[in-house]
């Protein structure tokens, strides 16, 4: 399983949650396309790097909207459940430039700390 949670320091500090999101990138007709498997997010770019950065930004915006609407808790639970289902995939071994990409959303106190690939 690739869903991770950092335990709190024991001083009452909330835990930081890392939420994995499975993404796909592919080239078609001279354009790179990107989608997430479990969010309604789709992007494009002229290069793999541009499409993956656009995907990172779109995921961040999607998560921020979930925070603002109060639905982030349910969304995190859904994404973590999907991560368990993807457990047969060895996502930590996905090579850079692959058509599969794992993004991680780091959240603390229901705020986005970072979105990384």
N, C-alpha and C positions, 0 to 999 in steps of 0.2 A: 504494500500500500504506500502511496506517496503523499498522503495528507499528513501534515505535521502541525503540531501545536507546541509552542514554547510554554513551559510551565511558568507560573508567576514566581516572583522572587521570594515569596513568603512574607513580604512586607505589605501585603495588600495591593500590590501593583497588579493590574489586569494582565492577562496573558496576551501575547501577540499571536494571532492566528494566521497561518499560511494556507490560502485557498488555491488549490491547483485547478487550472482550466486547460483542457485539451483543445488545441487549435490545429488547423490545416492550412497550408499555403501551397499554391500551385500556379504555374505559368500557363496562360491561355491567350492566344492571339496577341502576343507581345506585351501583355499586362500580367502582373502578379496579383492574384486574388488571395484573400485570407478570410477564414470563418472560424468561429468557435463552435464546438460541438454542442454546448449546453447553454449558450446565451444567444439572444437574437442580435448577433453582431457579425457584420460582413464589411470588408474593406478591400481596397486595391492600391497598387503602387506600381511605379515603373521598374522597380528592382525588388528583390527579395527583402533586402534590408528596409526599404521604404515601406513595403507592405507589412512587415513584422512590426515596425515602429507605429504605423497607423493602427494596427491591431491592438498593440499595447495601449495606445491612447484611447481607443474606442472601448476597451474593457474597463479602463479607469473611469471613463464617463458613465458607462453602464452601471458600475458599482456605486459611483457617487449618486446617481439617480435613485438607486435602491436605498441608499442611506437616507436621502431626502424624503422618500415616500414611506419610510418605515418598514420596507419589505426586505431589508438586507439580511436579517436573521434567517428568514425562510430561504432566501437565495443561497446563503452560505451552507445551510443544511442540505439543500438540493445538490450543490456543487460537491460537497464532501461525500454525499451518497454516490454520486456519479463517479467520483474518484475511486471509491471502493469497487465499483463495477468495472472500472478500467484496470483494476489490479493486475490483470493478466498481461497488460502492456508494461514493459520495462522502460518507463518514461525517463528514468534517470540516465538511460543509455542512448537516448535520442541524440544523434550527431548534429552539430551545427550545420545549417543549410538544408536539413531534412525537410520533407513535406509535412511531417508532424512536428509540432512545437508545444512545449509545456510552458505556460505562463503561470506565475505565482502572484497572487494578490495578498499583500501583507496588510492586516487590519489590526487596529488596537483602539479600544474605546469606541467602536463603531465608526472609526475614521480610517481612511486608506493611508497607509504608511508608504507603500511602494507597489509598483507593478513591474515585475521583471520577467525576462525570458530565460 
